[in-house]
Amino acid sequence: MTALGLAAGVASEPDPLVGRWEDPRDGLRLAVEADGTYTVAPTDRAALTGTWSRDVADVVTFTNDADAAVCAGVPGRYEAIVSREQASFVVLEDACTPRMDHLEDTFVADDD
């Protein structure tokens, strides 16, 4: 069996970023789905949706949907620091100020 065949037969680990997260400071919720979508739900305005991908081990790109009310189609790259209980993001490159503002705090796992 080739190395490719061996690799294809091994199930990959789930991405630790996938899950539901909450900013304890303001209640903002971040849902990161295994299908490559995400939702940022502030408590005081409409939710934003988009796609996400992991570029390299610790770098994640979030891109708002093309029809988003703000930053439509704009990608932003972040270093993601994730543990079982917490997720935080360090902006590497993002022209979307609202998304940077949403992701500036440490999130805690939301078990609800």
For each residue, the residues with C-beta under 8 A, 3 or more apart:
1: 5 6
2: 5 6
3: 6 7
4: 7 8
5: 1 2 8 9
6: 1 2 3 9 10
7: 3 4 10
8: 4 5
9: 5 6
10: 6 7
11:
12:
13:
14: 18 34
15: 18 32 34 54
16: 19 82 83 84
17: 32 52 54 60 80 82 87
18: 14 15 32 33 34
19: 16 31 32 109 110
20: 29 30 31 32 109 110 111 112
21: 29 30 31 32 87 107 108 109 110
22: 27 28 29 30 107 108 109 110
23: 26 27 28 29 30 102 105 106 107
24: 27 108
25: 105
26: 23 42 43 105
27: 22 23 24 43
28: 22 23 40 41 42 43 102 105
29: 20 21 22 23 39 40 41 110
30: 20 21 22 23 38 39 40 41 87 102 103 107
31: 19 20 21 38 39 41
32: 15 17 18 19 20 21 38 52
33: 18 36 37 38
34: 14 15 18
35:
36: 33 51 52 53
37: 33 49 50 51 52
38: 30 31 32 33 49 50 51 52 62
39: 29 30 31 47 48 49
40: 28 29 30 47 48 49 99 102
41: 28 29 30 31 47
42: 26 28 45 47 102
43: 26 27 28
44:
45: 42
46: 69
47: 39 40 41 42
48: 39 40 64 65 68 69 70 71 98 99 102
49: 37 38 39 40 64 65 68
50: 37 38 62 63 64 65 68
51: 36 37 38 62 63 65
52: 17 32 36 37 38 60 61 62 63
53: 36 60 61
54: 15 17 57 59 60 61 80
55: 59 60 61 77
56: 59
57: 54
58: 79 80 81
59: 54 55 56 77 78 79 80 92
60: 17 52 53 54 55 77 78 79 80 89
61: 52 53 54 55 75 76 77 78
62: 38 50 51 52 75 76 78 99 103
63: 50 51 52 73 74 75 76
64: 48 49 50 68 70 71 72 73 74 96 99
65: 48 49 50 51 68 72 73
66: 72 73
67: 72
68: 48 49 50 64 65 71 72 73
69: 46 48 72
70: 48 64 96 98
71: 48 64 68 74 95 96 98 99
72: 64 65 66 67 68 69
73: 63 64 65 66 68
74: 63 64 71 94 95 96 99
75: 61 62 63 94
76: 61 62 63 91 93 94 95 96 99 100
77: 55 59 60 61 91 92 93 94
78: 59 60 61 62 89 90 91 92 94 103
79: 58 59 60 89 90 92
80: 17 54 58 59 60 87 88 89
81: 58 86 87 88 89 90
82: 16 17 86 87
83: 16 86 87
84: 16 109
85: 108 109
86: 81 82 83 106 107 108 109
87: 17 21 30 80 81 82 83 106 107 109
88: 80 81 105 106 107
89: 60 78 79 80 81 103 104
90: 78 79 81
91: 76 77 78 94 100 103 104
92: 59 77 78 79
93: 76 77
94: 74 75 76 77 78 91 99 100
95: 71 74 76
96: 64 70 71 74 76 99 100
97: 100 101
98: 48 70 71 101 102
99: 40 48 62 64 71 74 76 94 96 102 103
100: 76 91 94 96 97 103 104
101: 97 98 104
102: 23 28 30 40 42 48 98 99
103: 30 62 78 89 91 99 100
104: 89 91 100 101
105: 23 25 26 28 88
106: 23 86 87 88
107: 21 22 23 30 86 87 88
108: 21 22 24 85 86
109: 19 20 21 22 84 85 86 87
110: 19 20 21 22 29
111: 20
112: 20
